[in-house]
Amino acid sequence: MILRLLETIANEARESAGSDEGKLEKLLEQRLDFHVRKLGDVTEERRKEREDLLKEKAKHITMDDLHDGFDSKVTCSLAVI
């Protein structure tokens, strides 16, 4: 997915810049900065959503949260003499 994004950015910059190397470098830098910021924003939004979901999950008791104290499966490997 990232590779496809980088290829798209490179192709668009090549089409816009033509044969001017300085303009190509500037366009690549601008577009990469834009997408890095955009990806950072999306990542931060997803992190907040995840935290909200974990807080919501903590409010409810599920079967995974219940444990019986007598169900431990500890075995003694040493023989008692």
C-alpha positions in Angstrom: 0.0 0.0 0.0 2.8 2.4 0.9 4.7 1.4 -2.3 1.7 2.1 -4.4 1.3 5.6 -2.7 5.0 6.3 -3.4 4.7 5.3 -7.0 1.6 7.5 -7.5 3.4 10.5 -5.9 6.4 9.9 -8.1 4.4 9.6 -11.3 2.3 12.7 -10.6 5.5 14.7 -9.8 7.2 13.5 -13.0 4.2 14.6 -15.1 4.0 18.0 -13.4 7.7 18.8 -13.4 8.6 17.5 -16.9 12.3 17.6 -17.3 13.1 20.2 -14.6 15.0 18.4 -11.9 14.7 21.2 -9.3 11.0 21.4 -9.7 10.7 17.6 -9.5 12.6 17.5 -6.2 10.4 20.3 -4.8 7.2 18.6 -5.9 8.3 15.3 -4.4 9.2 16.9 -1.1 5.9 18.8 -0.9 3.8 15.7 -1.8 5.7 13.5 0.6 5.3 16.0 3.4 1.6 16.2 2.7 1.1 12.5 2.8 3.2 11.9 5.9 1.1 14.5 7.7 -2.1 12.9 6.5 -1.0 9.4 7.5 0.1 10.8 10.9 -3.4 12.3 11.4 -5.1 9.1 10.4 -2.9 7.1 12.7 -3.6 9.4 15.6 -7.4 9.2 14.9 -7.2 5.4 14.9 -5.2 5.4 18.2 -7.9 7.5 19.9 -10.6 5.3 18.5 -8.7 2.2 19.9 -8.4 3.9 23.3 -12.1 4.7 23.4 -13.0 1.1 22.5 -10.7 -0.3 25.2 -12.3 2.1 27.7 -15.7 0.9 26.6 -14.7 -2.7 26.8 -13.4 -2.2 30.3 -16.9 -1.2 31.4 -18.3 -4.6 30.6 -17.6 -8.0 32.2 -17.1 -10.8 29.8 -16.4 -14.5 30.2 -12.7 -13.8 29.4 -12.5 -11.7 32.5 -13.8 -14.5 34.8 -11.3 -17.0 36.2 -11.9 -19.8 38.6 -9.2 -20.2 41.3 -9.4 -23.9 41.4 -8.8 -24.5 37.7 -5.1 -24.1 37.9 -3.2 -26.8 36.1 0.1 -26.7 38.0 1.8 -30.1 38.1 4.6 -31.1 40.4 7.5 -32.5 38.5 9.4 -33.6 41.6 8.4 -36.9 43.3 7.7 -36.6 47.0 9.7 -39.2 48.9 
